[in-house]
Amino acid sequence: MIRLALVEDDELYRSQLREYIDKYSAVSGEKFTVTEFSDGDEIALGYKAVYDIILMDIEMKFMDGMMAAEEIRKVDTEVIIIFITNSPQYAIKGYAVDALDYVLKPVSYYAFSQRLGRAVERVARRARHFLQINAHGTAHKLDTSAIYWIENCGHDLVFHTAEGEMTAPGSMTETEEKLAQDSYFRVNKGCLVNLEHVDEWTARMPSSTETVCRWPERGARHFWMH
């Protein structure tokens, strides 16, 4: 499921673009959850990095799309932005905020579907590098390469990351399946370790029931294998 934000102050255009998204979904089989915004300030102020793609009008009343994108980029460098505009001269400025592309108004379905298709392909390439979690009501995208290890804590999972610890409800088995393409190892039934960060891996006991992992950034951690 791709999370898409549609930011357009013109209700008619917003309705048309929503129809295009639904049509693309029906043709491609790709599923979207769409959140609509009627101005740039609605998405940019207090922005949470929960979207995969943002379709952004440039000319809006309270906060234009370029300014909104600049604010969004301060907290989310990964979200894919596609601008919708009346003039290509505005769209050229989009490269300053690492926009993927732009589509000119009036928007044809063909042009729209081509841009959206590119964005969907990029989301698919990135998909395994991010893990979506819900930390007790707040959604987060965790860069899987920045996670050191994950451990069970009752009904929750604790994610030890480069930014600190984060706790969220979840299943260790399901999380392991989501991370199957990454360098994670299940050292015991309650702990997944990201081998990308492990500097040293030592079996301390003859029976190899105790393993020591050492991270350059975090020091050593003992795990019991059972």
C-alpha positions in Angstrom: 0.0 0.0 0.0 1.5 3.3 -1.1 0.7 6.4 1.0 0.1 9.4 -1.2 -0.6 13.0 -0.2 -2.6 15.1 -2.7 -2.0 18.9 -2.2 -4.2 21.0 -4.4 -6.2 24.2 -3.6 -8.5 23.9 -6.6 -11.3 21.5 -5.7 -12.1 20.6 -9.3 -8.5 19.7 -10.0 -8.2 17.8 -6.8 -11.2 15.8 -7.7 -9.8 15.1 -11.2 -6.5 14.0 -9.8 -8.2 11.7 -7.3 -10.0 10.1 -10.3 -6.7 9.7 -12.1 -5.2 8.0 -9.0 -8.2 5.6 -8.8 -7.9 4.9 -12.5 -4.2 4.2 -12.3 -4.9 1.9 -9.3 -7.5 0.0 -11.3 -5.3 -0.4 -14.3 -2.0 -1.2 -12.5 -3.3 -3.1 -9.5 -1.3 -0.8 -7.2 -3.1 0.2 -4.0 -3.0 3.7 -2.6 -4.2 5.4 0.6 -4.8 9.1 -0.3 -4.8 12.0 2.1 -6.0 15.3 0.6 -4.9 18.8 1.5 -6.3 22.1 0.2 -3.2 24.2 0.8 0.6 23.9 1.3 0.4 24.9 5.0 -1.9 22.1 5.8 0.7 19.5 5.0 3.9 21.4 5.8 3.2 22.7 9.3 3.7 19.9 11.7 4.6 17.6 8.9 5.0 13.9 9.8 7.1 11.7 7.5 4.4 9.1 6.8 4.0 9.5 3.0 5.7 7.8 0.1 4.6 10.2 -2.6 3.4 13.9 -2.5 1.5 15.4 -5.5 1.9 19.1 -4.9 0.4 22.1 -6.6 2.8 25.0 -6.8 0.5 28.1 -6.8 -1.6 28.0 -3.7 -3.1 30.8 -1.5 -1.5 30.6 1.9 1.7 28.6 1.3 2.9 27.8 -2.2 4.1 24.3 -3.1 7.7 25.3 -3.3 7.8 26.7 0.2 5.8 23.7 1.5 8.3 21.4 -0.1 11.2 23.3 1.5 9.6 22.8 4.9 9.0 19.1 4.2 12.6 18.5 3.1 13.8 19.7 6.5 12.3 16.6 8.1 11.9 14.1 5.2 14.5 13.7 2.6 13.0 10.5 1.2 9.5 11.3 0.2 8.9 11.6 -3.5 7.5 14.9 -4.7 5.8 15.6 -8.0 4.8 19.2 -8.7 1.6 20.2 -10.5 1.8 23.6 -12.2 0.6 25.9 -14.8 4.1 27.0 -15.9 7.2 24.9 -16.5 9.4 27.8 -15.2 8.1 27.1 -11.7 8.7 23.4 -12.1 12.3 23.9 -12.9 12.8 25.3 -9.4 11.6 22.0 -8.1 15.1 20.5 -8.5 16.2 22.6 -5.6 14.0 20.5 -3.4 14.8 17.2 -5.2 11.4 16.9 -6.9 11.2 13.8 -9.0 9.2 15.4 -11.8 6.4 17.8 -12.7 3.2 17.7 -14.7 1.6 20.7 -16.4 -2.0 21.8 -16.2 -4.3 21.0 -17.8 -3.4 17.5 -16.7 -4.0 14.7 -19.0 -4.3 11.2 -17.7 -1.5 9.9 -19.9 1.0 12.5 -18.6 -0.2 11.9 -15.0 0.1 8.2 -15.2 3.6 8.4 -16.6 4.8 10.5 -13.7 3.0 8.5 -11.1 4.4 5.3 -12.6 7.9 6.6 -12.2 7.2 7.5 -8.6 5.7 4.0 -7.9 8.8 2.3 -9.3 11.0 4.4 -7.1 8.9 3.6 -4.0 9.2 -0.1 -4.9 13.0 0.1 -5.1 13.1 1.8 -1.7 10.5 -0.3 0.0 12.9 -2.7 1.7 15.0 0.0 3.1 12.3 1.5 5.4 10.2 -0.1 8.1 6.8 1.5 8.9 5.9 1.3 12.6 3.2 2.9 14.7 4.7 4.1 18.0 1.5 4.2 20.0 -0.4 6.4 17.7 2.4 8.1 15.8 3.6 6.7 12.5 7.3 6.5 11.8 9.4 5.3 8.9 12.6 3.8 10.2 15.6 3.5 7.9 16.5 -0.2 8.3 20.2 0.5 7.9 20.0 2.8 11.0 18.6 0.1 13.3 21.1 -1.7 15.5 18.9 -4.4 17.0 15.2 -5.1 17.8 14.0 -6.9 20.9 10.8 -8.1 22.4 9.4 -6.3 25.5 6.1 -7.8 26.4 3.6 -7.0 23.6 5.9 -4.3 22.2 9.1 -4.3 20.1 12.0 -2.0 21.1 13.9 -0.6 18.1 17.5 0.4 19.1 18.5 2.9 16.4 21.2 5.5 15.6 18.6 8.1 16.9 17.8 6.3 20.1 15.2 3.8 21.2 11.6 3.6 19.9 8.9 1.3 21.2 5.9 0.1 19.1 3.4 -2.8 19.2 4.4 -5.6 16.9 5.3 -9.2 16.2 8.9 -10.2 16.0 8.1 -12.9 13.5 6.3 -10.5 11.2 9.1 -7.9 11.6 11.7 -10.5 10.7 9.8 -11.3 7.5 9.7 -7.7 6.5 13.4 -7.4 7.0 14.2 -10.7 5.2 16.1 -8.9 2.4 18.2 -6.9 4.9 21.2 -8.1 6.9 19.3 -9.1 10.1 20.0 -12.2 12.1 17.7 -13.8 14.8 20.1 -14.4 17.7 17.2 -15.7 19.8 13.4 -15.8 19.8 13.3 -12.3 21.2 16.0 -10.4 19.4 16.9 -9.4 15.8 20.4 -8.0 15.2 21.4 -5.9 12.2 24.7 -7.4 11.1 25.7 -4.3 9.1 26.6 -2.6 12.4 28.2 -5.6 14.1 31.9 -5.1 14.4 32.6 -8.2 16.5 30.7 -11.5 16.9 32.1 -13.8 19.6 30.8 -17.0 21.2 31.8 -16.6 24.9 30.9 -20.1 26.1 32.0 -23.5 24.9 28.3 -24.4 24.2 28.0 -21.2 22.1 24.9 -20.3 24.1 26.1 -16.7 24.7 27.1 -14.4 21.9 28.7 -10.9 22.2 28.0 -8.4 19.5 30.1 -5.2 19.5 29.0 -2.0 17.7 31.6 0.7 17.1 29.0 3.3 18.0 27.3 1.5 20.9 29.8 -0.8 22.6 29.2 -4.5 23.4 25.9 -6.3 23.9 25.4 -9.8 25.2 22.7 -12.0 23.7 21.7 -15.5 24.8 21.0 -17.9 22.0 18.2 -20.3 22.7 
